[in-house]
Amino acid sequence: MKIDYHTHHVRCGHAVGTLEQYIESAIAQGMVQIGLSDHMPLLHVDPASYYPEMAMPMDELPRYVEECLKLKEKYRDRISVRVGLEGDYIEGHEDEIAKIIEAYPWDYVIGSVHFLGTWDVTDFRQVHNWEGRNIFQVYEQYYGAVRKAAAAGLYDYIGHIDAIKRFGYRPEEDTAELEESALQAVAKHGLAIELNAAGIHTAAKEMYPSPRILKRARELGIPVTYGSDAHHPDRVGQKAEEAERILRSSGINEIATFEGRLRGRIPL
């Protein structure tokens, strides 16, 4: 794999390693582009009273961008560093998200749904929130948030579009219509999605998205990029060969790239 657009580092609180270590890891693997894309600071919950180590503090955001830009220049002759942000979609907080996005010279912004209200559905410490819930209704709420994220006009691509499956909770009902509605929104608003390798290490036991979603994305002409979702420098480019095989088996022979909020593409 020539690129990796989804990485995290020590500032977010639940990853390890410096930004430079992630860049060096990508160089060691012969990548031509590496995206730095740490979590947007929390906006709708109080970081002091919420679960710790969820995202970088707000006062770290300018330092993060400054360091990214310095490293982009430092490594310009060895690898193309792309400065990104994983910008959580929080319904009702679109204006606050927009202010963060507009304040910095991002190469790309990932639109990821982690939160349904104050419940982070991707946090292992909050799995108890599934207890007593109708699983299909949670999926309906989640994919509804994905549709709204796609329509928000804030993002360049949707991250781990079916991350709701992370802990293995799957409804008895078929979710194909929910997936289709989310993909239709992505296509309508001209966004891409990612093949996120991290899902393979979870109870879902497969990457995000599922082969069914990925094949449908190809049919709809939705571009796809690749992200390791690395939280350790050693995980940069994780499962890259398997990711390439999955992409090719879905009829995808190129991957989306981003620079200055403009999308490009390179062949696999």
Backbone as CSV, one residue per row, in Angstrom:
resi,resn,N_x,N_y,N_z,CA_x,CA_y,CA_z,C_x,C_y,C_z
1,MET,0.845,-1.184,0.000,0.000,0.000,0.000,0.881,1.235,0.000
2,LYS,0.580,2.190,-0.860,1.440,3.360,-1.040,1.099,4.502,-0.088
3,ILE,-0.062,4.427,0.548,-0.514,5.526,1.403,-1.126,4.970,2.680
4,ASP,-1.278,5.845,3.667,-2.035,5.547,4.880,-2.539,6.885,5.393
5,TYR,-3.850,7.070,5.397,-4.420,8.374,5.711,-5.067,8.456,7.092
6,HIS,-4.969,7.401,7.891,-5.656,7.429,9.184,-4.694,6.965,10.268
7,THR,-4.141,7.929,11.009,-3.200,7.628,12.083,-3.480,8.528,13.284
8,HIS,-3.047,8.072,14.451,-3.182,8.837,15.688,-1.837,8.851,16.404
9,HIS,-1.697,9.718,17.377,-0.428,9.771,18.103,-0.699,10.150,19.556
10,VAL,0.347,10.383,20.300,0.239,10.495,21.752,-0.698,11.607,22.222
11,ARG,-0.878,12.658,21.451,-1.726,13.765,21.908,-3.166,13.354,22.196
12,CYS,-3.658,12.342,21.502,-5.070,11.991,21.670,-5.331,11.287,22.999
13,GLY,-4.272,10.823,23.665,-4.431,10.216,24.975,-4.564,8.710,24.976
14,HIS,-4.965,8.110,23.850,-5.107,6.662,23.802,-4.264,6.040,22.694
15,ALA,-3.269,6.781,22.247,-2.297,6.256,21.292,-0.901,6.550,21.835
16,VAL,0.101,5.915,21.254,1.480,6.146,21.668,2.295,6.564,20.457
17,GLY,3.425,7.205,20.714,4.319,7.587,19.637,4.133,9.019,19.188
18,THR,5.218,9.589,18.709,5.187,10.958,18.200,4.777,10.975,16.736
19,LEU,4.395,12.137,16.263,4.068,12.288,14.853,5.249,11.854,13.979
20,GLU,6.436,12.235,14.382,7.619,11.915,13.590,7.837,10.408,13.505
21,GLN,7.532,9.697,14.566,7.686,8.238,14.540,6.724,7.592,13.539
22,TYR,5.538,8.153,13.404,4.592,7.633,12.418,5.098,7.887,11.002
23,ILE,5.671,9.049,10.798,6.232,9.368,9.484,7.393,8.435,9.155
24,GLU,8.267,8.226,10.113,9.410,7.344,9.894,8.954,5.916,9.603
25,SER,7.901,5.475,10.260,7.363,4.135,10.008,6.863,4.022,8.580
26,ALA,6.183,5.058,8.095,5.688,5.046,6.719,6.841,5.034,5.721
27,ILE,7.875,5.799,5.993,9.047,5.829,5.110,9.702,4.460,5.052
28,ALA,9.816,3.814,6.200,10.445,2.490,6.260,9.693,1.467,5.419
29,GLN,8.387,1.701,5.211,7.577,0.784,4.416,7.497,1.190,2.949
30,GLY,8.189,2.245,2.591,8.200,2.673,1.203,6.961,3.410,0.753
31,MET,6.216,3.971,1.697,5.013,4.709,1.324,5.379,6.030,0.651
32,VAL,4.462,6.513,-0.173,4.678,7.799,-0.840,3.905,8.925,-0.158
33,GLN,2.891,8.571,0.641,2.119,9.567,1.378,1.769,9.012,2.749
34,ILE,1.803,9.877,3.754,1.333,9.501,5.086,0.450,10.627,5.608
35,GLY,-0.741,10.257,6.051,-1.670,11.236,6.595,-1.634,11.231,8.112
36,LEU,-1.535,12.396,8.700,-1.607,12.574,10.151,-3.007,13.085,10.456
37,SER,-3.740,12.377,11.297,-5.186,12.660,11.386,-5.729,12.450,12.790
38,ASP,-5.166,13.144,13.744,-5.607,12.868,15.108,-7.013,13.393,15.387
39,HIS,-7.556,12.948,16.542,-8.935,13.244,16.908,-9.146,14.718,17.212
40,MET,-10.215,15.249,16.698,-10.670,16.583,17.053,-10.953,16.647,18.555
41,PRO,-10.649,17.755,19.204,-10.996,17.890,20.628,-12.495,17.698,20.870
42,LEU,-12.820,17.240,22.058,-14.215,17.027,22.419,-14.958,18.360,22.514
43,LEU,-16.165,18.399,21.985,-16.945,19.629,21.949,-18.219,19.567,22.793
44,HIS,-18.834,18.407,22.880,-20.176,18.331,23.449,-20.231,17.666,24.818
45,VAL,-19.089,17.257,25.313,-19.003,16.706,26.666,-17.855,17.407,27.379
46,ASP,-17.904,17.428,28.681,-16.860,18.064,29.484,-15.696,17.090,29.633
47,PRO,-14.543,17.392,29.038,-13.406,16.470,29.121,-13.003,16.140,30.553
48,ALA,-13.250,17.052,31.477,-12.840,16.841,32.865,-13.689,15.792,33.569
49,SER,-14.943,15.661,33.150,-15.841,14.725,33.828,-16.219,13.522,32.965
50,TYR,-15.820,13.554,31.697,-16.117,12.451,30.783,-15.029,11.391,30.935
51,TYR,-15.108,10.356,30.113,-14.066,9.339,30.124,-12.726,9.973,29.735
52,PRO,-11.655,9.644,30.430,-10.366,10.272,30.127,-9.745,9.754,28.838
53,GLU,-8.806,10.538,28.325,-7.956,10.122,27.206,-8.755,9.776,25.945
54,MET,-9.720,10.649,25.609,-10.550,10.429,24.437,-10.028,11.160,23.198
55,ALA,-9.464,12.346,23.403,-9.035,13.183,22.276,-8.055,14.220,22.801
56,MET,-7.369,14.884,21.875,-6.430,15.917,22.301,-7.173,17.083,22.946
57,PRO,-6.573,17.713,23.963,-7.179,18.906,24.549,-7.237,20.030,23.522
58,MET,-8.183,20.930,23.686,-8.353,22.016,22.723,-7.093,22.861,22.592
59,ASP,-6.381,23.082,23.710,-5.185,23.930,23.610,-4.026,23.236,22.912
60,GLU,-4.164,21.933,22.649,-3.132,21.213,21.906,-3.356,21.263,20.396
61,LEU,-4.549,21.644,19.987,-4.869,21.619,18.561,-3.928,22.494,17.735
62,PRO,-3.688,23.762,18.107,-2.753,24.556,17.294,-1.338,24.003,17.320
63,ARG,-0.929,23.422,18.431,0.408,22.827,18.510,0.508,21.614,17.593
64,TYR,-0.571,20.850,17.539,-0.624,19.689,16.646,-0.456,20.118,15.198
65,VAL,-1.210,21.117,14.786,-1.133,21.573,13.399,0.250,22.151,13.103
66,GLU,0.780,22.929,14.021,2.102,23.525,13.823,3.167,22.437,13.644
67,GLU,3.103,21.413,14.478,4.085,20.332,14.361,3.910,19.577,13.047
68,CYS,2.679,19.315,12.663,2.419,18.638,11.385,3.034,19.410,10.222
69,LEU,2.839,20.721,10.222,3.337,21.543,9.117,4.864,21.577,9.091
70,LYS,5.484,21.616,10.256,6.948,21.583,10.315,7.479,20.258,9.787
71,LEU,6.832,19.171,10.169,7.268,17.851,9.710,7.005,17.670,8.219
72,LYS,5.935,18.258,7.733,5.642,18.208,6.294,6.788,18.813,5.501
73,GLU,7.303,19.923,5.995,8.428,20.578,5.333,9.727,19.786,5.538
74,LYS,9.948,19.287,6.733,11.178,18.556,7.034,11.335,17.320,6.165
75,TYR,10.228,16.633,5.901,10.293,15.351,5.190,9.882,15.468,3.727
76,ARG,9.792,16.661,3.219,9.246,16.870,1.874,9.992,16.099,0.794
77,ASP,11.280,15.837,0.998,12.067,15.121,-0.013,12.039,13.610,0.177
78,ARG,11.373,13.141,1.242,11.355,11.699,1.530,9.957,11.092,1.443
79,ILE,8.962,11.880,1.796,7.581,11.402,1.752,6.665,12.619,1.795
80,SER,5.503,12.488,1.180,4.526,13.566,1.225,3.666,13.404,2.473
81,VAL,3.808,14.350,3.390,3.036,14.337,4.633,1.769,15.152,4.417
82,ARG,0.630,14.542,4.692,-0.650,15.220,4.551,-1.212,15.523,5.948
83,VAL,-1.634,16.751,6.141,-2.086,17.214,7.453,-3.599,17.064,7.545
84,GLY,-4.038,16.186,8.429,-5.455,15.896,8.511,-6.000,15.948,9.923
85,LEU,-7.296,15.717,10.015,-8.011,15.713,11.282,-9.133,14.700,11.191
86,GLU,-9.291,13.895,12.232,-10.493,13.071,12.328,-11.522,13.891,13.090
87,GLY,-12.424,14.474,12.331,-13.373,15.414,12.911,-14.688,14.738,13.242
88,ASP,-14.857,14.344,14.493,-16.095,13.689,14.898,-17.314,14.482,14.438
89,TYR,-18.293,13.765,13.883,-19.566,14.420,13.597,-20.421,14.361,14.854
90,ILE,-20.789,15.521,15.355,-21.644,15.625,16.537,-22.882,16.416,16.135
91,GLU,-24.006,15.739,16.061,-25.221,16.416,15.633,-25.543,17.587,16.553
92,GLY,-25.835,18.733,15.962,-26.134,19.926,16.730,-24.932,20.803,17.013
93,HIS,-23.742,20.306,16.661,-22.513,21.060,16.910,-21.779,21.343,15.599
94,GLU,-22.520,21.371,14.517,-21.902,21.571,13.207,-21.153,22.903,13.101
95,ASP,-21.693,23.954,13.693,-21.039,25.260,13.601,-19.701,25.260,14.332
96,GLU,-19.634,24.609,15.475,-18.382,24.532,16.224,-17.341,23.711,15.473
97,ILE,-17.796,22.635,14.857,-16.886,21.806,14.057,-16.363,22.617,12.876
98,ALA,-17.257,23.361,12.237,-16.866,24.165,11.086,-15.800,25.191,11.458
99,LYS,-15.913,25.788,12.635,-14.923,26.785,13.063,-13.538,26.157,13.195
100,ILE,-13.473,24.954,13.726,-12.190,24.253,13.844,-11.624,23.948,12.466
101,ILE,-12.479,23.456,11.588,-12.018,23.075,10.251,-11.538,24.299,9.475
102,GLU,-12.276,25.388,9.599,-11.942,26.595,8.833,-10.705,27.314,9.362
103,ALA,-10.284,26.997,10.581,-9.193,27.737,11.214,-7.801,27.262,10.797
104,TYR,-7.719,26.106,10.134,-6.405,25.525,9.863,-6.316,25.026,8.419
105,PRO,-5.087,24.940,7.890,-4.893,24.531,6.491,-4.831,23.019,6.320
106,TRP,-5.943,22.361,6.528,-5.979,20.898,6.431,-5.806,20.438,4.985
107,ASP,-5.197,19.282,4.829,-5.220,18.600,3.541,-6.495,17.778,3.392
108,TYR,-7.008,17.304,4.511,-8.256,16.535,4.481,-8.819,16.451,5.891
109,VAL,-10.131,16.238,5.960,-10.821,16.059,7.229,-11.698,14.811,7.120
110,ILE,-11.502,13.905,8.047,-12.285,12.664,8.084,-13.551,12.914,8.892
111,GLY,-14.676,12.534,8.342,-15.929,12.621,9.067,-16.269,11.270,9.674
112,SER,-16.093,11.141,10.974,-16.331,9.867,11.650,-17.441,10.003,12.675
113,VAL,-18.288,8.995,12.725,-19.316,8.946,13.763,-18.822,8.019,14.864
114,HIS,-18.512,8.598,15.997,-18.196,7.835,17.201,-19.324,7.963,18.225
115,PHE,-19.940,9.139,18.248,-20.896,9.459,19.301,-22.336,9.392,18.824
116,LEU,-23.154,8.759,19.642,-24.605,8.887,19.564,-25.011,9.588,20.848
117,GLY,-25.209,10.885,20.763,-25.363,11.677,21.980,-24.032,11.728,22.712
118,THR,-24.055,11.339,23.969,-22.809,11.310,24.746,-22.211,9.908,24.829
119,TRP,-22.806,8.961,24.125,-22.303,7.581,24.102,-21.343,7.419,22.937
120,ASP,-20.086,7.141,23.248,-19.112,6.819,22.213,-19.220,5.321,21.940
121,VAL,-19.802,4.969,20.824,-20.084,3.566,20.518,-18.827,2.790,20.156
122,THR,-17.683,3.473,20.029,-16.435,2.796,19.694,-15.516,2.636,20.904
123,ASP,-15.952,3.074,22.082,-15.129,3.032,23.290,-15.436,1.770,24.086
124,PHE,-14.412,0.944,24.323,-14.616,-0.326,25.021,-15.117,-0.113,26.451
125,ARG,-14.870,1.060,27.023,-15.335,1.336,28.384,-16.823,1.638,28.442
126,GLN,-17.447,1.779,27.279,-18.858,2.145,27.241,-19.735,1.059,26.614
127,VAL,-19.206,-0.142,26.539,-19.966,-1.249,25.937,-21.239,-1.541,26.726
128,HIS,-21.228,-1.238,28.003,-22.420,-1.487,28.828,-23.650,-0.738,28.326
129,ASN,-23.430,0.296,27.526,-24.572,1.060,27.013,-25.431,0.280,26.020
130,TRP,-24.923,-0.846,25.550,-25.730,-1.699,24.683,-26.813,-2.456,25.470
131,GLU,-26.619,-2.584,26.754,-27.528,-3.403,27.570,-28.950,-2.860,27.521
132,GLY,-29.879,-3.743,27.192,-31.295,-3.383,27.173,-31.749,-2.609,25.956
133,ARG,-30.844,-2.362,25.017,-31.216,-1.589,23.833,-31.641,-2.498,22.681
134,ASN,-32.496,-1.968,21.835,-32.848,-2.634,20.595,-31.702,-2.393,19.609
135,ILE,-31.006,-3.446,19.238,-29.787,-3.300,18.439,-30.086,-2.659,17.095
136,PHE,-31.180,-3.066,16.467,-31.501,-2.495,15.157,-31.767,-0.998,15.267
137,GLN,-32.422,-0.566,16.339,-32.685,0.855,16.511,-31.397,1.642,16.706
138,VAL,-30.409,1.040,17.373,-29.107,1.698,17.509,-28.454,1.838,16.132
139,TYR,-28.542,0.797,15.327,-28.008,0.863,13.967,-28.723,1.945,13.160
140,GLU,-30.027,2.056,13.320,-30.774,3.113,12.618,-30.262,4.487,13.027
141,GLN,-30.037,4.682,14.312,-29.543,5.969,14.797,-28.139,6.237,14.269
142,TYR,-27.311,5.210,14.282,-25.929,5.366,13.823,-25.874,5.744,12.342
143,TYR,-26.560,4.987,11.507,-26.508,5.289,10.072,-27.214,6.601,9.749
144,GLY,-28.177,6.985,10.570,-28.763,8.305,10.411,-27.723,9.392,10.645
145,ALA,-26.859,9.185,11.642,-25.790,10.146,11.912,-24.778,10.172,10.769
146,VAL,-24.502,9.016,10.178,-23.589,8.964,9.031,-24.165,9.774,7.871
147,ARG,-25.457,9.626,7.630,-26.099,10.401,6.548,-25.970,11.896,6.810
148,LYS,-26.192,12.300,8.044,-26.102,13.722,8.383,-24.660,14.223,8.271
149,ALA,-23.709,13.382,8.636,-22.296,13.753,8.492,-21.956,13.986,7.027
150,ALA,-22.445,13.093,6.172,-22.161,13.219,4.742,-22.761,14.500,4.169
151,ALA,-23.906,14.898,4.700,-24.608,16.074,4.178,-24.138,17.379,4.806
152,ALA,-23.256,17.300,5.794,-22.901,18.484,6.583,-22.013,19.467,5.834
153,GLY,-21.357,19.021,4.775,-20.462,19.899,4.032,-19.170,20.213,4.755
154,LEU,-18.784,19.349,5.671,-17.601,19.595,6.499,-16.420,18.695,6.145
155,TYR,-16.702,17.552,5.538,-15.699,16.491,5.470,-15.305,16.130,4.043
156,ASP,-14.170,15.439,3.949,-13.679,14.951,2.665,-13.990,13.472,2.458
157,TYR,-13.987,12.725,3.526,-14.434,11.330,3.424,-14.961,10.851,4.764
158,ILE,-15.761,9.807,4.695,-16.353,9.214,5.890,-15.437,8.116,6.406
159,GLY,-15.092,8.192,7.675,-14.231,7.180,8.288,-15.025,5.992,8.805
160,HIS,-14.388,4.853,8.780,-14.958,3.582,9.282,-16.490,3.602,9.308
161,ILE,-17.070,3.558,8.124,-18.496,3.847,7.946,-19.418,2.885,8.685
162,ASP,-18.942,1.666,8.978,-19.776,0.724,9.733,-19.133,0.346,11.062
163,ALA,-18.503,1.312,11.717,-17.828,1.052,12.997,-18.794,0.626,14.096
164,ILE,-20.095,0.788,13.866,-21.086,0.369,14.843,-20.990,-1.132,15.150
165,LYS,-20.352,-1.887,14.273,-20.222,-3.344,14.467,-19.023,-3.709,15.340
166,ARG,-18.293,-2.739,15.825,-16.993,-2.985,16.456,-17.026,-4.051,17.542
167,PHE,-18.027,-4.014,18.406,-18.050,-4.927,19.546,-18.893,-6.176,19.299
168,GLY,-19.233,-6.401,18.039,-19.898,-7.641,17.678,-21.399,-7.628,17.837
169,TYR,-21.979,-6.487,18.189,-23.433,-6.402,18.305,-24.016,-6.223,16.906
170,ARG,-24.785,-7.203,16.487,-25.400,-7.148,15.160,-26.879,-7.524,15.285
171,PRO,-27.750,-6.757,14.677,-29.174,-7.059,14.786,-29.559,-8.284,13.976
172,GLU,-30.651,-8.896,14.346,-31.171,-10.013,13.564,-31.701,-9.527,12.218
173,GLU,-32.181,-8.308,12.183,-32.715,-7.743,10.943,-31.581,-7.409,9.975
174,ASP,-31.902,-7.448,8.695,-30.930,-7.083,7.662,-30.710,-5.571,7.694
175,THR,-29.453,-5.153,7.657,-29.127,-3.724,7.704,-28.795,-3.155,6.324
176,ALA,-29.068,-3.906,5.269,-28.682,-3.467,3.922,-29.296,-2.120,3.555
177,GLU,-30.553,-1.887,3.918,-31.194,-0.617,3.568,-30.552,0.547,4.315
178,LEU,-30.147,0.320,5.558,-29.467,1.370,6.312,-28.123,1.702,5.677
179,GLU,-27.394,0.665,5.294,-26.105,0.871,4.632,-26.291,1.602,3.308
180,GLU,-27.306,1.195,2.567,-27.570,1.817,1.276,-27.887,3.304,1.436
181,SER,-28.684,3.643,2.420,-29.047,5.051,2.617,-27.820,5.883,2.966
182,ALA,-26.908,5.312,3.741,-25.682,6.031,4.084,-24.801,6.208,2.858
183,LEU,-24.667,5.172,2.067,-23.840,5.258,0.858,-24.445,6.219,-0.152
184,GLN,-25.755,6.228,-0.268,-26.402,7.165,-1.186,-26.107,8.605,-0.767
185,ALA,-26.084,8.860,0.539,-25.764,10.204,1.027,-24.316,10.559,0.712
186,VAL,-23.414,9.613,0.901,-22.004,9.839,0.583,-21.846,10.171,-0.900
187,ALA,-22.501,9.377,-1.740,-22.404,9.602,-3.185,-23.018,10.944,-3.583
188,LYS,-24.180,11.249,-3.034,-24.875,12.495,-3.379,-24.026,13.719,-3.075
189,HIS,-23.286,13.668,-1.973,-22.532,14.837,-1.525,-21.061,14.787,-1.930
190,GLY,-20.720,13.819,-2.777,-19.398,13.797,-3.383,-18.253,13.444,-2.458
191,LEU,-18.523,12.655,-1.444,-17.477,12.252,-0.513,-16.890,10.899,-0.904
192,ALA,-15.791,10.565,-0.273,-15.193,9.240,-0.388,-15.440,8.490,0.920
193,ILE,-15.037,7.243,0.979,-15.004,6.474,2.219,-13.611,5.875,2.345
194,GLU,-13.364,5.240,3.474,-12.072,4.589,3.657,-12.252,3.098,3.883
195,LEU,-11.231,2.339,3.516,-11.094,0.964,3.981,-10.181,1.044,5.189
196,ASN,-10.758,0.812,6.354,-10.073,0.995,7.629,-9.697,-0.376,8.183
197,ALA,-8.390,-0.612,8.305,-7.909,-1.943,8.667,-8.148,-2.308,10.115
198,ALA,-8.396,-1.337,10.986,-8.442,-1.591,12.416,-9.559,-2.548,12.823
199,GLY,-10.635,-2.582,12.043,-11.754,-3.440,12.416,-11.416,-4.904,12.528
200,ILE,-10.383,-5.311,11.832,-10.022,-6.722,11.809,-9.530,-7.209,13.163
201,HIS,-9.112,-6.268,14.018,-8.621,-6.616,15.358,-9.712,-6.553,16.410
202,THR,-10.938,-6.302,16.015,-12.046,-6.169,16.958,-12.965,-7.385,16.899
203,ALA,-14.012,-7.332,17.702,-14.993,-8.419,17.684,-15.704,-8.517,16.347
204,ALA,-15.667,-7.468,15.553,-16.264,-7.503,14.214,-15.525,-8.463,13.301
205,LYS,-14.221,-8.615,13.522,-13.372,-9.571,12.797,-13.333,-9.310,11.291
206,GLU,-13.511,-8.073,10.909,-13.367,-7.676,9.516,-13.077,-6.185,9.465
207,MET,-12.519,-5.731,8.362,-12.229,-4.320,8.219,-13.524,-3.532,8.112
208,TYR,-13.387,-2.226,8.262,-14.494,-1.309,8.000,-14.268,-0.708,6.604
209,PRO,-15.215,-0.813,5.682,-16.514,-1.454,5.837,-16.468,-2.936,5.453
210,SER,-17.626,-3.561,5.568,-17.776,-4.955,5.155,-17.613,-5.065,3.645
211,PRO,-17.301,-6.264,3.144,-17.216,-6.446,1.691,-18.483,-6.029,0.966
212,ARG,-19.648,-6.252,1.582,-20.909,-5.863,0.931,-20.978,-4.357,0.725
213,ILE,-20.607,-3.600,1.756,-20.641,-2.143,1.636,-19.605,-1.663,0.637
214,LEU,-18.425,-2.267,0.675,-17.348,-1.832,-0.216,-17.726,-2.062,-1.674
215,LYS,-18.299,-3.211,-1.968,-18.701,-3.494,-3.349,-19.805,-2.541,-3.810
216,ARG,-20.733,-2.236,-2.907,-21.793,-1.305,-3.272,-21.230,0.103,-3.487
217,ALA,-20.244,0.487,-2.680,-19.599,1.784,-2.875,-18.976,1.866,-4.259
218,ARG,-18.345,0.792,-4.684,-17.749,0.770,-6.030,-18.816,0.914,-7.097
219,GLU,-19.957,0.237,-6.925,-21.052,0.342,-7.891,-21.590,1.764,-7.982
220,LEU,-21.552,2.478,-6.871,-22.059,3.852,-6.836,-21.000,4.863,-7.248
221,GLY,-19.801,4.391,-7.537,-18.734,5.286,-7.955,-18.126,6.095,-6.829
222,ILE,-18.243,5.601,-5.612,-17.683,6.300,-4.453,-16.196,5.985,-4.339
223,PRO,-15.323,6.990,-4.330,-13.891,6.732,-4.177,-13.579,6.149,-2.804
224,VAL,-12.506,5.391,-2.735,-12.101,4.737,-1.488,-10.630,5.029,-1.221
225,THR,-10.325,5.382,0.018,-8.940,5.510,0.436,-8.640,4.427,1.460
226,TYR,-7.406,4.397,1.944,-7.004,3.373,2.921,-6.486,4.045,4.178
227,GLY,-6.848,3.493,5.330,-6.328,3.978,6.602,-6.088,2.838,7.559
228,SER,-4.938,2.839,8.199,-4.637,1.805,9.181,-5.352,2.055,10.498
229,ASP,-5.699,3.323,10.777,-6.200,3.723,12.097,-5.177,3.356,13.172
230,ALA,-3.913,3.527,12.826,-2.823,3.154,13.725,-2.828,4.018,14.977
231,HIS,-2.657,3.352,16.125,-2.476,4.037,17.399,-1.089,3.742,17.969
232,HIS,-0.257,3.159,17.156,1.142,2.865,17.481,1.914,2.941,16.172
233,PRO,3.111,3.505,16.178,3.868,3.602,14.925,4.045,2.279,14.200
234,ASP,4.108,1.196,14.942,4.278,-0.118,14.312,3.047,-0.557,13.544
235,ARG,1.906,0.098,13.784,0.662,-0.292,13.107,0.422,0.500,11.821
236,VAL,1.284,1.443,11.504,1.148,2.160,10.231,1.165,1.140,9.090
237,GLY,0.202,1.250,8.196,0.141,0.319,7.080,-0.284,-1.081,7.452
238,GLN,-0.904,-1.246,8.618,-1.262,-2.589,9.059,-2.224,-3.261,8.077
239,LYS,-1.989,-4.553,7.875,-2.824,-5.374,6.994,-2.925,-4.787,5.586
240,ALA,-1.860,-4.126,5.145,-1.903,-3.438,3.852,-2.107,-4.408,2.690
241,GLU,-1.421,-5.543,2.724,-1.570,-6.512,1.633,-2.989,-7.058,1.593
242,GLU,-3.545,-7.338,2.770,-4.916,-7.834,2.819,-5.894,-6.756,2.355
243,ALA,-5.620,-5.507,2.729,-6.473,-4.401,2.290,-6.464,-4.281,0.771
244,GLU,-5.286,-4.404,0.178,-5.200,-4.317,-1.277,-5.970,-5.459,-1.936
245,ARG,-5.863,-6.649,-1.357,-6.595,-7.795,-1.910,-8.105,-7.554,-1.834
246,ILE,-8.567,-7.021,-0.694,-9.990,-6.743,-0.521,-10.465,-5.704,-1.535
247,LEU,-9.672,-4.670,-1.719,-10.040,-3.636,-2.682,-10.141,-4.204,-4.091
248,ARG,-9.141,-4.979,-4.479,-9.145,-5.544,-5.838,-10.303,-6.508,-6.030
249,SER,-10.607,-7.291,-5.007,-11.712,-8.249,-5.130,-13.058,-7.545,-5.230
250,SER,-13.100,-6.283,-4.792,-14.318,-5.476,-4.903,-14.356,-4.678,-6.206
251,GLY,-13.347,-4.874,-7.061,-13.299,-4.172,-8.330,-12.693,-2.792,-8.253
252,ILE,-11.977,-2.517,-7.172,-11.366,-1.200,-6.964,-9.883,-1.293,-7.275
253,ASN,-9.406,-0.482,-8.194,-8.014,-0.545,-8.633,-7.242,0.751,-8.402
254,GLU,-7.864,1.688,-7.703,-7.189,2.930,-7.380,-7.663,3.411,-6.020
255,ILE,-6.859,4.259,-5.398,-7.212,4.765,-4.082,-7.199,6.286,-4.097
256,ALA,-8.083,6.848,-3.290,-8.221,8.297,-3.224,-7.129,8.902,-2.363
257,THR,-6.651,10.073,-2.777,-5.675,10.845,-2.022,-6.223,12.256,-1.835
258,PHE,-5.610,13.011,-0.919,-6.122,14.344,-0.612,-4.971,15.307,-0.367
259,GLU,-5.139,16.521,-0.870,-4.172,17.585,-0.615,-4.880,18.919,-0.765
260,GLY,-4.769,19.755,0.257,-5.437,21.045,0.211,-6.943,20.934,0.053
261,ARG,-7.532,19.891,0.626,-8.967,19.606,0.557,-9.430,19.234,-0.852
262,LEU,-8.480,18.917,-1.725,-8.816,18.449,-3.062,-8.506,16.971,-3.161
263,ARG,-9.387,16.222,-3.814,-9.200,14.775,-3.923,-8.479,14.421,-5.208
264,GLY,-7.522,13.518,-5.092,-6.849,12.947,-6.249,-6.984,11.435,-6.218
265,ARG,-6.184,10.742,-7.007,-6.236,9.288,-7.008,-4.921,8.761,-7.541
266,ILE,-4.548,7.600,-7.038,-3.385,6.907,-7.542,-3.740,5.433,-7.689
267,PRO,-3.110,4.737,-8.637,-3.411,3.315,-8.811,-2.871,2.488,-7.662
268,LEU,-3.526,1.369,-7.391,-3.003,0.433,-6.396,-1.663,-0.111,-6.853
